[in-house]
Structure formats: structure tokens, C-alpha cells
């Protein structure tokens, strides 16, 4: 392979990894979230409802620049992690 192809490949991988910063479930940690919420299923339910609420209303509980994730589902999980959402037992 030519040097140009190798450089292009490395650049593409770097840009791809940079843009996918919070697309994978690295932050917040599932272990930290499960210390707050009892089960994975309940966590999914809470995050999905909050994500839908963010989409519909546009209301965020923190300033937008403080979120690490760009997607609403990641932002909802960050809010759970920060203790901004309270989980009520029924």
C-alpha cells in the first residue's frame, strides 16, 4: 500500500473514533448506574422515558455543554448517573 492510503486509513479511524465518543456504552458506567437503579430493565425503562421527554420538550437538566453524550439516550443515562433523576419504588 502507498503511504497516502495508510495515512488516509489512520485518519479515517481517528475521526471515526473521535466522533463516536459517546455512541458506545462507555460512559456512564453500567456498574455505577446499577448502584443507583436496581435492575437493567428498570434502567432501560427510565432512560427511554427520559430520552423521549427530552426529544419532545427539549428540556435538559444540565447545561448542554456539560453533557458528554450528544444523543438523548446518553444524556438521560448521564442524568441518572448524576442523581438528577429520582427513582421511586412502587
N, C-alpha and C positions, 0 to 999 in steps of 0.2 A: 504494500500500500504506500501511497505517496504521503509525504509529511502533511500536506494540506488535508487529506482525508482523515488522518489521525487527529489533527488539531480540530477539525470540524466535529468529529465524533466526541472528543473530550469536551468541547464547548457545549454541544447538544446535551450531553449527560449532566454537565454542571448547571445549565439553565433549567433542565427538567427537574433536577433535584431541588434547586432553589425555589422554583415555582410550586412545587408540591410540598412545601414546608409543613403544612398542617393538613394535607389531604389524607395522610395516613394517621392511624390512631396512636401517635406517639405522645401527644400532649392533649389533654391531661392524661396522666397515667391511669389505667384501668384499676390498678391496685388502690390508688388514692381515692378514686371515685367509689369503689366498693366499700371503703371505710365509711363513706357518707350515706350511701344507699345500700340497702340490704341485698338486693338481687340484681343480676344483669338485666332481667326482664323489666323490672321496675325502672331501672336507669334508662333503658331504651324508650319506655313509655314517657317518662318525664322529659327526656331530651327531644323526642319527636313532637310532643305538645308545645314545648317552649320554642322549638325551631319554627313550627307553624305559626305561633303567635308573633315571633319576630318578623316573619315574612308578611303577615297580614297587617301588623301595626307599625313596623319599623322601629319599635321602641327597644332600645338596648339599655341594660342596667349599668354599664360602664361606658366611658368614652370610647369611641370606635377605634382610636389608635392604641388602646391598651389591650385589645384582643390580639392573640397570636394567630388565630384562625380567621379566614376570610368567609368561610361558609357558615350558615346559620346553625347547622347541627353542631359544629365545633364550638361556636360561640355559646350555645346552650350548655354544652358539656363544661366549658370554662366557667360559666356562671354557677353550675352545680359545684365545681371544684372550689370556687372562691367562697362558697356559702351564701351566695346571693339568692338562691332558690331554696326554700324550705320544703322538706319532705314531711308530709303529715301522714301519720299512721291511721288507717281507717278500720 
